[in-house]
């Protein structure tokens, strides 16, 4: 099975979490669109259909990569 590089997963997780917080506190059409784009990308790279599931799978894949000592690039 092909998986995304952990640094991409980390970036997408952080982006989704940040944008989710922004949408919750100060929603705007641009922020909602950016969250939808990030969520879509995360779902595609994790093979899922919902953001919560994508976040779970991405975190699990990152943990597995850390166990294999695969380096994360900043």
Secondary structure by P-SEA (a helix, b strand, c coil): cccccaaaaaaaaaaaaaaaaaaaccccaaaaaaaaaaaaaaaaaaccccaaaaaaaaaaaaaaaaaacccccc
